Amino acid sequence: MPSTTKAETSHEDAVAPLTHGLKQRHLSMIALGGVIGAGLFVGSGAGIAAAGPSIVLAYTVSGLLVMLVMRMLGEMSAAHPSSGSFSAHAERAFGPWAGFTVGWAFWVLLCTAVGLEGIGAAKIVTGWLPGTPEWAWVALFMLLFCGANLAAVKNFGEFEFWFAALKVGAITLFLLLGVLAVVGVLPGTDSPGTSNLGDLLPHGSEGLVVGLLASVFSYGGLETVTIAAAESEDPVRGVASAVRTAMWRIALFYIGSMAVIVTLVPWDSAAVVEKGPYVAALDHLGIPGAGQVMNVVVLVALLSAMNANIYGASRMVHSLVERGHAPRTLGRVSGGAPRVAVLASCVFGFVCVVLSYWRPDDVFPWLLNMIGAVILVAWIFIALSQLRLRRRLERESPEKLVVRMWAFPVLTWVALAGMAAILVLMAREPGTRVQLYWSGGMTAFLAAVGYAWQRRRTRG
């Protein structure tokens, strides 16, 4: 295990700790609502159009992979709760360069996602209020959630609690109405039976591959609960509870809703992409105003993701400062919140928004490609860290293994094989190949900087 230098110790001592302002109800709802992300509501339409009914298979396969990743992350986070989550675990496993690399890569991903979610939310609002400028709505949303995160962490918890409650309620009602319609007991609707399922693979294996890649990246954001757990009243209990219930949540919300949608609506309907699969399904049922209600839910999902990503980015930066991988100024804590880190994360996110309007054809696409595969980089670090740290925990602190990875180490290796397969599939697809190369380049650059930084501090 890498030793901590005197420089690192003095740096850590200079950084004020975060508070434990999140209650168990906050963490439970963050874990539940975190599964229902903007990627599910917004990004699943393209996956359905490419894969057809086999999108259910795609979400099942990628969901199983995500369950394994969350179990590994839960094992490490329950043993060592940290706002740095997998970045801190990677550092314990492989040294400071690993924590530096995955921490900064994930911060760039989260901040860019904040900008993208702000743009998506603004498009919905301008659809209701035509003539209002998109950038003004994005700025308003940024100010709102920047303010919420500058205050005590319980404010973030309350926002996410009610956002999550609305998302969970909406998708539960959607699933209930969908199942009733499928079996033919919803008044005013006829059961479609299996007529919309037709050919399982309408575009062959290539369509399934595109759907699989789309489904993998829609699961991004589940990691936030392990970051938030470090600021909860009982971090170990919170992580353990969230991870243990991840399986049924993923099965119900992701796989279940995909099965309902492709059964109710023809997979090749233009509305699936244009309106979004959930709105298209509710419009198909003929429920008055249901489509617009779902648009409100999608807006809430985007705003919730903005709020959670600002939170996650600021906590990741604070953890990087604690471990000596970021300027000390970013680690200042006031009122229990790392306010400078929050501001820096929001500014980066808004810069991404400005680039989307100012340089939409070169700089902005380059930025999107650079973060395209970062979530896979994080998952690979999680799996490799768990392989090394599990042995260490069994030898040194077996009592900390509150959550255990199933069938270790077999399923960890299975998960790594699955991630390797996804990387190969990305390299085969023209649309994702450039993302793989740019994300790989950024990771390699950060790893080189992190390794040079580690060597310099060790010598010092």
C-alpha positions in Angstrom: 0.0 0.0 0.0 1.5 3.4 -1.0 2.7 5.3 2.0 1.5 8.9 2.7 4.2 11.5 2.5 4.6 14.3 4.9 3.5 16.8 2.2 0.3 14.9 1.8 -0.4 14.8 5.5 0.1 18.6 5.9 -2.1 19.2 2.9 -4.9 17.0 4.3 -4.7 18.8 7.7 -5.3 22.1 5.9 -8.6 21.0 4.4 -11.7 21.3 6.5 -13.8 18.1 6.7 -17.3 17.9 5.3 -20.3 17.6 7.6 -22.7 14.7 8.0 -25.8 16.6 7.1 -27.6 13.9 5.0 -30.3 11.9 6.8 -31.0 8.3 6.0 -34.2 9.2 4.3 -32.2 11.5 2.0 -29.8 8.8 1.1 -32.5 6.2 0.6 -34.3 8.4 -1.9 -31.1 9.5 -3.6 -30.3 5.8 -4.1 -33.8 5.1 -5.4 -34.1 8.2 -7.6 -30.6 8.0 -8.8 -31.5 4.9 -10.8 -34.1 7.0 -12.7 -31.8 9.3 -14.6 -32.1 11.6 -17.5 -30.4 8.9 -19.7 -33.4 6.6 -19.2 -36.0 9.2 -20.1 -34.1 11.0 -22.9 -31.5 8.6 -24.3 -33.5 5.3 -24.5 -35.4 6.4 -27.7 -32.3 6.1 -29.9 -31.6 2.7 -28.4 -35.1 1.4 -29.2 -34.9 2.7 -32.7 -31.7 0.9 -33.3 -32.3 -2.4 -31.5 -36.1 -2.8 -31.7 -37.6 -5.2 -29.2 -34.1 -6.5 -28.4 -33.6 -3.3 -26.4 -35.0 -5.3 -23.5 -32.1 -7.8 -23.9 -29.6 -4.9 -24.2 -30.8 -3.3 -21.0 -30.8 -6.6 -19.2 -27.2 -7.4 -20.2 -25.9 -3.9 -19.3 -28.0 -3.9 -16.2 -26.3 -7.1 -15.0 -22.9 -5.5 -15.6 -24.0 -2.3 -13.6 -25.2 -4.5 -10.7 -21.8 -6.1 -10.5 -20.0 -2.7 -10.6 -22.3 -1.3 -7.9 -21.7 -4.3 -5.7 -17.9 -3.9 -6.0 -18.2 -0.2 -5.4 -20.5 -0.8 -2.4 -18.0 -3.3 -0.9 -15.2 -0.7 -1.0 -17.4 2.3 0.0 -18.9 0.5 3.0 -15.4 -0.4 4.2 -14.0 3.0 3.6 -16.7 5.7 3.1 -15.2 8.7 1.2 -16.5 11.6 -0.8 -13.9 10.6 -3.4 -15.6 7.2 -3.8 -13.9 5.1 -6.5 -11.1 7.8 -6.9 -10.1 7.3 -3.3 -10.4 3.5 -3.6 -8.2 3.5 -6.7 -5.6 5.5 -4.8 -5.6 3.0 -2.0 -5.2 0.2 -4.5 -2.6 1.5 -7.0 -1.2 4.8 -5.6 -1.9 8.5 -6.0 -1.6 8.5 -9.8 -4.7 6.3 -10.1 -6.8 8.5 -7.8 -5.6 11.6 -9.6 -6.5 10.1 -13.0 -10.0 8.8 -12.4 -10.9 11.6 -10.1 -10.2 14.4 -12.6 -11.6 12.5 -15.5 -14.9 12.0 -13.6 -15.0 15.6 -12.6 -14.7 16.7 -16.3 -17.5 14.2 -17.1 -19.8 15.5 -14.3 -19.3 19.2 -15.1 -19.9 18.6 -18.9 -23.0 16.6 -18.0 -24.3 19.6 -16.0 -24.1 21.8 -19.1 -25.8 19.2 -21.3 -28.6 18.6 -18.8 -29.1 22.4 -18.5 -29.4 22.6 -22.3 -31.9 19.7 -22.4 -34.0 21.3 -19.6 -34.0 24.7 -21.3 -35.2 23.1 -24.6 -38.3 21.7 -22.8 -39.1 25.0 -21.2 -38.7 27.0 -24.4 -41.0 24.5 -26.0 -43.7 25.6 -23.6 -42.6 29.3 -23.7 -41.5 29.9 -27.3 -39.5 33.1 -27.9 -37.6 32.9 -24.6 -33.8 32.4 -25.0 -32.5 29.0 -24.1 -29.3 30.3 -22.6 -31.3 32.4 -20.1 -33.1 29.3 -18.8 -29.8 27.4 -18.5 -28.3 30.4 -16.5 -31.3 30.4 -14.2 -31.1 26.6 -13.6 -27.3 27.0 -12.9 -27.9 29.8 -10.4 -30.6 27.8 -8.7 -28.6 24.6 -8.2 -25.4 26.4 -7.6 -27.1 28.3 -4.7 -28.6 25.0 -3.4 -25.2 23.4 -3.3 -23.4 26.4 -1.8 -25.7 26.1 1.3 -25.5 23.2 3.7 -25.6 19.7 2.3 -29.1 19.1 3.7 -30.4 21.5 1.1 -29.0 19.2 -1.7 -30.6 16.3 0.2 -34.0 18.0 0.3 -33.9 18.9 -3.4 -33.0 15.4 -4.3 -35.5 13.8 -1.9 -38.4 15.5 -3.6 -37.0 15.2 -7.1 -36.6 11.5 -6.5 -40.0 11.1 -5.0 -41.6 12.7 -8.1 -39.6 10.5 -10.5 -40.3 7.3 -8.6 -44.0 8.1 -8.4 -44.2 9.0 -12.1 -42.4 5.9 -13.4 -44.3 3.6 -11.0 -47.6 5.0 -12.3 -46.3 4.7 -15.9 -45.4 1.0 -15.3 -48.8 0.4 -13.7 -50.8 2.0 -16.5 -48.6 0.2 -19.1 -49.0 -3.2 -17.6 -52.8 -2.7 -17.3 -52.8 -1.7 -21.0 -50.7 -4.7 -22.1 -53.0 -7.2 -20.4 -56.1 -5.4 -21.8 -57.8 -4.2 -18.5 -57.1 -0.4 -18.9 -60.4 1.2 -19.9 -60.5 2.6 -23.4 -57.5 0.6 -24.6 -57.1 -2.8 -26.4 -54.3 -5.1 -25.5 -51.6 -5.2 -28.3 -50.5 -8.6 -27.2 -47.2 -9.4 -28.9 -48.0 -7.8 -32.2 -45.5 -5.0 -31.7 -42.7 -7.3 -30.7 -42.5 -9.0 -34.1 -38.9 -9.6 -35.1 -36.7 -9.5 -32.0 -33.6 -8.3 -34.0 -35.0 -6.1 -36.8 -31.6 -4.6 -37.6 -29.7 -7.7 -36.8 -26.8 -8.0 -34.3 -25.5 -4.5 -35.3 -28.7 -2.9 -34.1 -28.4 -4.9 -30.8 -24.8 -3.6 -30.4 -26.0 0.0 -30.8 -28.8 -0.5 -28.3 -26.3 -2.1 -25.9 -24.0 0.8 -26.0 -26.9 3.3 -25.6 -28.1 1.3 -22.6 -24.7 1.1 -20.9 -24.3 4.9 -20.9 -27.8 5.5 -19.6 -26.9 3.9 -16.3 -24.4 6.7 -15.5 -25.0 8.5 -12.3 -25.6 5.5 -10.0 -22.2 6.3 -8.4 -23.5 9.4 -6.7 -25.0 7.5 -3.8 -21.5 6.3 -2.7 -20.3 9.9 -2.8 -23.3 11.2 -0.8 -22.9 8.4 1.7 -19.8 10.0 3.1 -21.9 12.9 4.3 -24.7 10.9 5.8 -25.4 10.1 9.4 -24.5 6.4 9.0 -22.3 6.0 5.8 -21.8 2.2 6.2 -25.5 1.5 6.6 -26.5 3.9 3.8 -24.1 2.3 1.3 -25.0 -1.2 2.3 -28.8 -0.5 1.9 -28.4 1.2 -1.4 -26.3 -1.5 -3.0 -28.4 -4.4 -1.7 -31.5 -2.9 -3.3 -29.9 -1.9 -6.6 -30.8 -5.2 -8.3 -34.6 -4.9 -8.0 -34.5 -1.2 -8.8 -32.6 -1.6 -12.0 -34.8 -4.6 -13.0 -38.0 -2.7 -12.3 -37.3 0.8 -13.6 -35.0 0.1 -16.6 -35.8 -3.3 -17.9 -39.4 -3.2 -16.9 -40.1 0.1 -18.5 -38.3 -0.9 -21.7 -40.5 -4.1 -21.9 -43.7 -2.1 -21.5 -42.7 0.5 -24.1 -41.8 -1.9 -26.9 -44.9 -3.9 -26.2 -47.2 -0.9 -26.3 -45.7 1.1 -29.1 -44.2 0.0 -32.5 -40.5 0.2 -32.1 -40.1 2.0 -35.5 -42.6 4.7 -34.6 -41.1 8.1 -35.3 -42.6 9.4 -32.0 -40.3 7.2 -30.0 -37.3 9.3 -31.0 -39.0 12.6 -31.6 -41.1 12.8 -28.4 -39.3 10.3 -26.3 -40.4 6.7 -25.6 -42.3 7.5 -22.4 -44.3 10.3 -23.9 -44.9 8.2 -27.1 -46.3 5.4 -25.0 -48.6 7.6 -23.0 -49.8 9.4 -26.1 -50.5 5.9 -27.6 -52.7 5.1 -24.7 -54.8 8.2 -25.4 -54.6 9.5 -21.8 -55.4 13.2 -22.0 -52.5 15.4 -21.1 -50.3 12.4 -20.1 -47.6 13.3 -22.6 -47.2 16.8 -21.2 -47.2 15.4 -17.7 -44.3 13.1 -18.7 -42.5 16.1 -20.2 -42.7 17.7 -16.7 -41.2 14.5 -15.3 -38.4 14.5 -17.9 -37.7 18.1 -16.9 -37.5 17.2 -13.3 -35.1 14.3 -14.1 -32.8 16.7 -16.0 -32.9 19.2 -13.2 -32.3 16.4 -10.6 -29.3 15.2 -12.6 -27.9 18.8 -12.7 -28.2 19.1 -9.0 -26.7 15.7 -8.3 -23.8 16.2 -10.8 -22.9 19.6 -9.3 -22.9 18.0 -5.9 -20.8 15.0 -7.1 -18.3 17.2 -8.9 -17.7 19.5 -6.0 -17.3 16.5 -3.6 -14.9 14.8 -5.9 -12.8 18.0 -6.1 -12.8 18.3 -2.3 -11.6 14.8 -2.0 -8.8 15.5 -4.6 -7.7 18.5 -2.5 -7.7 16.4 0.7 -5.4 13.9 -1.1 -3.1 16.7 -2.5 -4.2 16.4 -6.1 -5.9 19.8 -6.5 -5.2 23.5 -5.5 -5.8 24.0 -1.8 -8.2 26.9 -2.6 -10.7 24.5 -4.0 -10.9 22.7 -0.7 -12.2 25.6 1.4 -15.3 24.6 3.4 -17.8 27.1 4.6 -21.1 26.3 6.3 -20.3 22.6 5.8 -20.1 22.9 2.0 -17.0 23.1 -0.3 -18.2 26.4 -1.8 -15.2 27.1 -4.0 -15.4 23.6 -5.5 -19.1 24.1 -6.1 -18.5 27.5 -7.9 -15.6 26.0 -10.0 -17.8 23.1 -11.1 -20.7 25.4 -12.0 -18.4 27.7 -14.0 -17.0 24.7 -15.9 -20.5 23.5 -16.6 -21.6 26.9 -17.9 -18.5 27.2 -20.1 -19.7 24.0 -21.8 -23.0 25.6 -22.4 -21.3 28.7 -23.9 -19.2 26.4 -26.2 -22.4 24.6 -27.4 -23.7 27.9 -28.7 -20.3 29.6 -29.7 -18.4 26.6 -31.2 -21.1 23.9 -31.9 -19.3 22.4 -34.8 -15.7 21.9 -33.5 -14.9 22.6 -29.8 -18.2 21.3 -28.3 -18.2 18.0 -30.2 -14.6 17.5 -29.2 -15.5 18.0 -25.5 -18.4 15.5 -25.8 -16.1 12.9 -27.5 -13.5 13.4 -24.8 -16.0 12.3 -22.0 -17.8 9.7 -24.1 -16.2 6.6 -22.5 -15.1 8.1 -19.1 -17.8 6.1 -17.3 -16.2 2.9 -18.6 -12.8 4.1 -17.4 -14.3 4.6 -13.9 -15.9 1.2 -13.9 -12.6 -0.5 -14.9 -10.8 1.3 -12.1 -13.6 0.1 -9.7 -13.1 -3.5 -10.7 -9.3 -3.5 -10.7 -9.3 -1.7 -7.3 -11.8 -4.2 -5.8 -9.6 -7.1 -6.9 -6.7 -5.7 -5.0 -8.4 -4.2 -2.0 -10.6 -7.2 -1.3 -7.5 -9.4 -0.5 -6.1 -6.6 1.7 -9.4 -6.3 3.6 -9.7 -10.0 4.2 -6.2 -10.0 5.6 -6.1 -6.8 7.6 -9.8 -5.8 8.4 -12.3 -8.6 7.7 -14.8 -6.9 10.0 -15.2 -4.0 7.5 -16.5 -6.4 4.8 -20.1 -5.4 5.5 -21.0 -5.7 1.8 -19.3 -8.5 -0.1 -18.9 -8.9 -3.9 -20.7 -12.1 -5.1 -18.6 -15.1 -6.0 -15.3 -13.2 -5.7 -13.1 -13.1 -7.7 -15.0 -14.9 -10.5 -17.7 -12.2 -11.1 -15.2 -9.4 -10.8 -13.3 -10.9 -13.7 -16.6 -11.5 -15.6 -17.4 -7.8 -15.1 -13.9 -6.8 -16.5 -14.4 -9.1 -19.5 -17.8 -7.4 -20.1 -16.2 -4.0 -20.0 -13.4 -5.1 -22.4 -16.1 -6.4 -24.7 -17.9 -3.0 -24.6 -14.6 -1.3 -25.5 -14.2 -3.6 -28.5 -17.8 -2.9 -29.6 -17.1 0.9 -29.3 -14.0 0.5 -31.5 -16.1 -1.3 -34.1 -18.8 1.4 -34.3 -18.0 4.6 -36.2 -20.2 6.7 -34.0 -18.5 5.6 -30.8 -15.0 4.9 -32.0 -13.9 8.6 -31.8 -15.3 8.8 -28.3 -13.2 5.8 -27.3 -10.0 7.3 -28.7 -10.5 10.8 -27.2 -11.5 9.5 -23.8 -8.6 7.1 -23.9 -6.3 10.0 -24.8 -7.6 12.2 -21.9 -7.2 9.3 -19.5 -3.6 8.6 -20.7 -2.7 12.3 -20.4 -4.1 12.5 -16.8 -2.4 9.3 -15.9 1.0 10.7 -17.1 0.4 13.9 -15.2 -0.7 12.0 -12.1 2.4 9.7 -12.2 4.7 12.7 -12.7 3.0 14.5 -9.8 3.4 11.3 -7.6 7.1 11.0 -8.4 7.8 14.6 -7.7 6.0 14.6 -4.3 7.7 11.3 -3.3 11.1 12.8 -4.0 10.1 16.0 -2.1 
